[in-house]
Amino acid sequence: MSEVSQHRVAEVVRNTRETRIRVTLDLDGAGECRVATGIGFFDHMLELFAKHSLCDLTVECDGDVNVDYHHTVEDCGLAIGSALDKALGDRRGIRRYGFFLLPMDESLCRCAIDFGGRPFLSWSLAVTNTFCRDFDVRLFEEFFRALSVNARMNVHVRHEGGNEPHHAAESVFKAFARSVRAAVEFDPRERGVPSSKGAI
């Protein structure tokens, strides 16, 4: 295999009139997580992402949650997506694709991703009851759309069943995390960028 960077760490700072965010991401971590977004349920989902992707993740966000949760959730997606893109560099040597089918009690989610450079989100959430306390899990579509754009990746999420919104959200974040874990791994047989174009 050709030489690849072993130091895949990124820091992103994003400040607007709506949110002030600092993200650090280590793709080759141990799943350690320190997050504080001001939204407890969102923090829980980000902790699950770190644990199951084995990425070390720090997220500090001061957002206008007194207005709504939308700005914080979407802007954290943008910042985490930027951190993924930055940490991956030219994407040389990675497996590029990842997929996972994950059960969470009555919920089942399938996720497939491609770090191929083209942003796209395909999303389906099979819940009619969408609230965990005051958090609407439908907002996670905006998180993943923002993340996919700034990470330059395809994300396909199919939550196939289960109407408990907490379990539905957990199955989505865990399936996504496991897909990322597979896609960012180094492939010992890959001698360059995993694309016939020679660049991603």
SVG drawing of the C-alpha trace seen along z (x, -y; Angstrom):
<svg xmlns="http://www.w3.org/2000/svg" viewBox="-48 -37 52 43">
<polyline fill="none" stroke="black" stroke-width="0.4" points="0.0,0.0 1.2,-3.5 2.0,-5.9 -1.1,-7.2 -1.5,-9.7 -1.8,-8.1 -2.7,-11.4 -6.4,-11.9 -7.5,-14.6 -9.4,-17.7 -10.7,-20.8 -13.4,-23.0 -14.7,-26.3 -18.0,-27.7 -19.4,-31.0 -22.6,-32.7 -25.2,-34.9 -27.2,-31.7 -24.5,-29.3 -20.9,-29.2 -19.5,-25.7 -16.1,-24.0 -15.6,-20.4 -12.6,-18.1 -12.6,-14.7 -10.1,-11.9 -10.9,-9.2 -8.5,-6.7 -9.7,-7.2 -11.3,-5.0 -14.8,-6.3 -14.3,-9.0 -16.8,-11.8 -17.3,-15.1 -20.3,-17.0 -22.3,-19.9 -24.9,-21.3 -27.5,-22.4 -29.9,-19.7 -29.7,-16.6 -31.2,-14.1 -28.9,-15.4 -25.9,-15.0 -26.9,-11.4 -27.1,-10.6 -23.6,-12.2 -22.2,-10.1 -23.6,-7.0 -22.0,-8.1 -18.6,-8.4 -18.9,-5.1 -19.9,-3.0 -17.7,-4.7 -14.6,-4.6 -14.0,-8.2 -13.0,-10.6 -15.4,-13.5 -15.6,-16.8 -18.5,-19.2 -19.0,-22.5 -22.0,-24.5 -23.6,-27.6 -26.8,-28.0 -30.1,-29.9 -32.0,-26.9 -34.3,-29.4 -35.6,-30.1 -35.6,-26.5 -33.4,-23.4 -33.1,-23.7 -30.0,-26.0 -28.0,-24.0 -28.7,-20.6 -28.2,-21.7 -25.0,-23.7 -23.5,-20.9 -24.1,-18.7 -22.2,-21.2 -19.3,-21.4 -19.0,-17.6 -19.3,-17.1 -16.5,-19.6 -14.4,-17.8 -14.9,-14.5 -13.9,-15.9 -10.8,-17.6 -9.7,-14.5 -10.0,-12.3 -7.7,-14.5 -7.4,-13.1 -9.1,-9.9 -6.1,-7.8 -6.1,-4.2 -9.6,-4.1 -12.3,-1.6 -14.6,-4.5 -17.9,-2.5 -19.6,-1.4 -23.0,0.1 -24.7,1.6 -28.1,3.2 -28.8,2.4 -31.6,3.6 -32.6,1.6 -35.3,3.5 -38.4,3.1 -36.5,0.7 -34.5,1.7 -32.3,-0.7 -30.2,-0.1 -27.5,-2.7 -25.1,-2.8 -22.5,-5.5 -20.0,-6.5 -17.1,-9.0 -16.9,-9.5 -17.0,-13.2 -20.6,-13.8 -23.0,-15.0 -26.4,-13.3 -28.9,-12.3 -31.7,-9.7 -33.8,-9.6 -36.7,-7.5 -37.9,-7.4 -40.8,-5.0 -42.3,-6.7 -45.5,-8.4 -44.8,-9.4 -41.8,-11.7 -41.2,-13.4 -38.8,-12.5 -39.9,-15.0 -39.6,-18.3 -37.3,-17.0 -38.7,-16.1 -36.6,-13.3 -37.6,-14.4 -35.0,-17.2 -32.2,-14.7 -32.9,-14.7 -31.5,-18.3 -28.5,-17.1 -27.6,-14.4 -28.3,-16.5 -25.9,-19.2 -23.3,-16.6 -23.5,-14.9 -22.9,-18.2 -19.8,-19.2 -18.4,-15.7 -18.9,-15.3 -20.5,-11.9 -23.6,-9.9 -25.8,-8.9 -28.7,-6.5 -30.8,-6.0 -33.7,-3.6 -35.4,-3.2 -37.7,-0.3 -39.9,0.1 -40.6,-0.6 -42.6,-3.5 -40.7,-4.3 -38.9,-7.5 -36.0,-7.1 -35.2,-3.6 -35.7,-4.8 -33.1,-7.6 -30.7,-5.3 -30.9,-2.8 -30.1,-5.5 -27.1,-7.0 -25.6,-3.6 -26.1,-2.3 -24.5,-5.5 -21.6,-5.2 -20.9,-1.6 -21.0,-2.5 -18.5,-5.3 -16.3,-3.0 -16.1,-0.6 -15.7,-3.3 -12.8,-5.2 -10.7,-2.1 -7.6,-1.7 -7.7,1.1 -4.3,2.9 -4.8,3.7 -5.7,0.1 -2.7,-1.5 -4.1,-5.0 -7.4,-6.9 -10.3,-4.4 -11.7,-5.9 -11.2,-5.1 -10.9,-8.9 -7.7,-9.0 -9.2,-11.7 -12.1,-12.2"/>
</svg>
